[in-house]
Amino acid sequence: MDISSVTLNNLYVFKAVIEVGSVSEAAKLLNKNQSTVSAALRLIRKTFGDDVMQIQDGRCVATAKGLQLCSYIGHIVALAKHSSAQSEKKCYKVLTSDFFALLYMPEFIEACKVHDIEIEMEVLKLKDLNKAQCDVSQFDLFIGMEDRVLSIPTQPLMETQSVVITSQQSDFDKMTLVDYLQAKHITMHDKETPYIRQTIGHHPRSKVVLSNSILTSMSLLSSMPNTVMSTEHHLYEYYRDIFKLKRVNFDFAFEKKLVFYSWRKTVHSEELARFFMQWWEERLLLDQV
């Protein structure tokens, strides 16, 4: 089976369609266009076979094969609930969505283990995280949809704050921590994008760093006081290339902060896609035994 063209986003879309029963409802849940969800669904059926789902009474229903695929996806999400071994270091409690967990958390957990950072994950369904149906005061870190996380009442946002935004056009790689802390405003373009004006512009806060590398974000977060962070996904490859060469600070002794992630654009982690493909093939072999 050639699944090289399938991304983790495609897998998650399939799982969401099965859970809610329709393309339109899945599109609302994932904040995507129906055409995007339909395209992902077609790719899944083309790759794994039309027999992964069927239509019953106008609802998308998984077959036994489709349920097996969903269980495999769920297994990866379950990895995000892993707690590293006990240590004397502080344990950081992290709240995130199953979407983020599927895309990034296995890689993040492994990195934390390597650097002896203890974390506890609480993974909620995206719709539950959107409604913040939990006691959020117990968590040190929140990762989820930006417009939803903004409403979580955990850390007051101060009035005397500035924005730091970087892009391919900036001298980000040459900037020091002092540069960041002293910066008043570093913008992506001559004029701010609608995303910045609408999402960040009317929410004054401490310095905002746009990045799409989890380890980069955590590193900067650990270095900068009272920092709120965000992502724009078109910067992903740029940051990933930069931080292969840069030293990453894994000292996570930070006060309670927020990390904002916006999933409005397509996300695809090639490393995790390869991880899933390898894991999927191994499971297929085990099932044949």
matplotlib code that plots the C-alpha trace (Angstrom):
import matplotlib.pyplot as plt

x = [0.0, 1.4, 0.4, 3.2, 0.7, -1.4, -0.7, -1.6, -4.2, -5.9, -6.0, -7.4, -10.0, -11.2, -11.4, -13.4, -15.8, -16.5, -17.0, -19.5, -21.0, -20.9, -18.5, -20.2, -20.1, -16.4, -15.6, -17.2, -15.3, -12.0, -12.6, -11.9, -13.8, -16.1, -14.1, -10.9, -12.5, -14.0, -10.7, -9.0, -11.8, -11.4, -7.6, -8.2, -10.7, -8.4, -5.4, -7.1, -10.0, -13.7, -14.6, -13.3, -16.7, -20.3, -23.3, -26.2, -29.3, -27.3, -24.5, -20.9, -20.3, -17.1, -16.9, -14.8, -11.8, -12.5, -12.9, -9.5, -8.0, -9.5, -8.1, -4.7, -5.0, -6.3, -3.3, -1.0, -3.2, -3.0, 0.8, 0.2, -1.3, 2.0, 3.8, 7.5, 9.3, 9.3, 12.1, 13.1, 12.3, 9.0, 6.3, 4.6, 0.9, -0.1, -3.6, -4.0, -6.5, -6.5, -5.7, -2.5, -1.7, -1.9, 0.3, 3.0, 2.9, 4.7, 7.7, 7.4, 7.2, 10.3, 12.2, 11.2, 12.3, 15.7, 16.2, 14.8, 11.7, 8.7, 5.3, 1.8, -0.6, -4.3, -5.8, -9.3, -11.4, -11.2, -14.8, -14.4, -11.2, -13.1, -15.7, -13.0, -15.1, -12.5, -10.7, -7.9, -6.3, -4.3, -2.4, 0.9, 0.7, -2.2, -1.9, -4.9, -6.8, -5.8, -9.2, -10.4, -7.4, -7.7, -10.9, -9.4, -9.2, -5.8, -3.3, -4.3, -2.9, -1.2, -1.7, 1.9, 2.9, 4.5, 4.6, 7.6, 6.8, 9.4, 9.4, 11.7, 12.4, 13.6, 17.0, 15.5, 18.5, 20.8, 18.6, 19.6, 17.3, 18.2, 17.0, 13.7, 13.2, 14.0, 12.1, 9.0, 7.6, 9.1, 6.6, 6.4, 5.8, 5.5, 1.9, 0.5, -1.5, -5.2, -4.3, -2.2, -4.6, -7.7, -6.1, -3.3, -3.9, -6.8, -5.4, -2.6, -0.2, 3.5, 5.8, 4.3, 6.6, 5.3, 6.9, 5.9, 8.6, 7.4, 10.9, 11.7, 8.6, 9.3, 12.9, 11.9, 9.1, 11.5, 13.8, 11.3, 9.3, 5.6, 5.6, 2.7, 3.4, 1.6, 2.2, 1.8, 2.3, 3.9, 6.9, 7.3, 10.1, 12.0, 12.2, 12.9, 15.9, 17.2, 16.9, 18.7, 21.8, 20.9, 21.3, 18.0, 17.5, 15.7, 15.5, 11.8, 11.8, 9.2, 6.2, 2.7, 2.3, 0.2, 1.2, -1.2, -1.5, -3.8, -4.9, -6.6, -4.0, -2.9, -0.3, 1.8, 4.8, 6.8, 8.6, 5.4, 3.9, 6.8, 6.4, 2.8, 3.5, 6.1, 3.9, 0.9, 2.9, 4.2, 0.6, -0.5, 2.2, 1.2, -2.4, -1.4, 0.4]
y = [0.0, 3.4, 6.0, 8.4, 11.0, 10.9, 13.6, 13.6, 16.3, 13.9, 11.2, 13.6, 14.9, 11.3, 10.7, 13.9, 13.0, 9.6, 11.1, 13.8, 11.9, 14.5, 16.6, 19.8, 19.2, 18.2, 21.3, 23.4, 21.5, 21.8, 25.4, 24.3, 24.6, 21.7, 21.4, 20.9, 18.2, 16.5, 16.4, 14.9, 12.3, 11.4, 10.9, 8.6, 6.5, 6.3, 5.3, 2.9, 1.8, 2.9, 0.3, 2.4, 4.1, 4.1, 6.4, 5.3, 7.5, 10.4, 10.0, 9.0, 5.7, 3.8, 0.2, -2.3, -1.3, 2.4, 1.9, 0.1, 3.1, 5.5, 3.3, 3.6, 7.4, 7.3, 5.4, 8.2, 10.7, 8.5, 9.0, 12.6, 11.4, 9.9, 11.1, 10.9, 9.2, 10.8, 13.2, 16.0, 18.6, 20.4, 18.6, 20.9, 20.3, 20.9, 21.1, 20.6, 19.4, 16.0, 17.7, 19.2, 16.0, 14.0, 16.4, 17.3, 15.8, 12.5, 14.4, 16.9, 14.3, 12.5, 15.8, 16.4, 12.9, 13.4, 16.6, 15.2, 17.5, 16.0, 16.8, 15.6, 15.9, 16.4, 15.9, 17.2, 16.9, 20.0, 20.9, 20.5, 22.7, 25.3, 25.5, 25.3, 22.7, 22.0, 23.6, 25.4, 26.9, 23.7, 23.8, 25.5, 25.6, 25.7, 24.7, 25.0, 27.2, 30.8, 32.4, 29.9, 30.0, 33.8, 33.4, 31.1, 33.3, 32.3, 35.1, 38.8, 40.6, 43.8, 47.1, 48.1, 45.5, 45.2, 42.8, 41.0, 39.4, 37.7, 36.3, 35.3, 38.9, 39.7, 39.3, 36.8, 34.5, 37.4, 38.8, 38.2, 37.8, 41.4, 42.5, 40.8, 42.2, 45.7, 45.6, 47.8, 46.3, 44.1, 43.4, 40.9, 43.4, 47.1, 46.7, 44.2, 41.3, 41.0, 38.0, 40.3, 43.2, 41.0, 38.4, 40.2, 43.9, 44.3, 41.9, 43.9, 41.6, 40.9, 40.2, 37.9, 35.6, 34.0, 30.6, 27.1, 25.0, 23.5, 23.3, 26.8, 28.1, 26.4, 27.6, 31.2, 30.9, 29.7, 32.7, 35.5, 36.8, 37.3, 36.0, 35.0, 33.0, 32.3, 30.6, 31.2, 28.0, 29.4, 30.1, 26.5, 25.4, 28.6, 28.2, 24.5, 25.1, 27.8, 25.9, 22.8, 25.0, 27.0, 26.0, 25.4, 26.3, 23.5, 25.2, 25.2, 27.0, 29.6, 31.1, 30.3, 31.4, 30.8, 29.4, 30.2, 28.0, 28.8, 25.9, 27.9, 26.9, 23.5, 21.9, 19.0, 17.6, 15.4, 13.7, 12.7, 11.6, 9.2, 8.1, 7.2, 5.5, 3.3, 2.6, 1.8, -0.7, -2.4, -2.7, -4.2, -6.8, -7.6, -8.0, -10.5, -12.7]
z = [0.0, -1.0, 1.5, 0.7, -0.5, 2.7, 5.3, 9.0, 8.3, 5.8, 8.5, 11.1, 8.7, 8.1, 11.8, 12.3, 9.5, 11.0, 14.5, 13.5, 10.6, 7.8, 5.7, 6.6, 10.3, 10.1, 8.2, 10.9, 13.6, 11.9, 10.7, 7.1, 3.8, 2.9, -0.4, 1.6, 3.8, 0.8, -1.0, 2.0, 2.3, -1.4, -0.9, 2.1, 0.2, -2.8, -0.7, 1.8, -0.3, -0.7, 1.8, 4.8, 5.0, 3.7, 3.7, 5.9, 6.2, 4.9, 7.5, 7.0, 8.8, 9.2, 8.2, 10.2, 8.1, 8.7, 12.4, 12.4, 10.7, 13.2, 16.0, 14.6, 14.4, 18.0, 19.1, 18.0, 19.8, 22.9, 22.8, 23.8, 27.1, 28.1, 31.2, 31.4, 34.2, 37.7, 38.3, 40.7, 38.0, 38.0, 36.1, 33.6, 32.9, 29.3, 27.9, 24.2, 21.6, 19.9, 16.6, 17.9, 19.7, 16.5, 14.6, 17.0, 20.5, 19.9, 18.6, 21.5, 24.2, 22.8, 22.9, 26.5, 27.5, 25.8, 27.8, 31.1, 31.1, 32.8, 31.4, 31.9, 28.9, 29.1, 25.6, 24.9, 21.7, 19.7, 20.3, 24.0, 24.1, 22.0, 24.8, 27.5, 29.4, 32.0, 35.0, 33.2, 36.3, 36.9, 33.7, 33.0, 29.2, 26.7, 23.1, 20.8, 18.4, 18.9, 18.9, 21.4, 23.7, 23.8, 25.8, 28.5, 31.6, 33.0, 32.6, 32.5, 29.4, 30.3, 28.6, 28.2, 25.6, 22.2, 19.3, 17.8, 14.5, 12.2, 8.7, 5.9, 5.2, 8.7, 10.3, 12.8, 12.8, 13.8, 16.6, 20.2, 23.2, 24.2, 20.7, 21.3, 24.7, 23.6, 20.3, 20.1, 16.9, 14.2, 11.5, 8.7, 5.9, 5.4, 6.4, 8.8, 7.4, 8.1, 10.3, 12.5, 12.5, 13.4, 15.7, 17.4, 16.8, 19.1, 21.7, 23.4, 25.1, 25.7, 22.8, 20.2, 18.3, 15.1, 14.6, 13.7, 15.4, 18.7, 20.0, 18.8, 20.5, 23.7, 23.7, 23.1, 25.6, 28.3, 27.6, 27.4, 30.4, 30.0, 26.4, 24.3, 21.2, 18.0, 14.6, 11.0, 9.1, 5.9, 8.1, 9.1, 6.7, 7.3, 11.0, 10.8, 8.6, 10.9, 14.1, 12.9, 13.2, 16.3, 20.0, 21.6, 25.2, 27.0, 30.4, 31.0, 34.3, 33.2, 34.9, 33.6, 30.1, 27.0, 23.7, 20.8, 17.8, 14.9, 12.7, 10.0, 7.4, 6.3, 8.5, 7.5, 9.4, 7.1, 10.1, 11.7, 8.4, 8.0, 11.6, 10.9, 7.6, 9.3, 12.3, 10.0, 7.9, 11.1, 12.4, 9.1, 9.4, 13.0, 11.9, 9.3, 11.9]

ax = plt.figure().add_subplot(projection="3d")
ax.plot(x, y, z, "-o")
ax.set_aspect("equal")
plt.show()
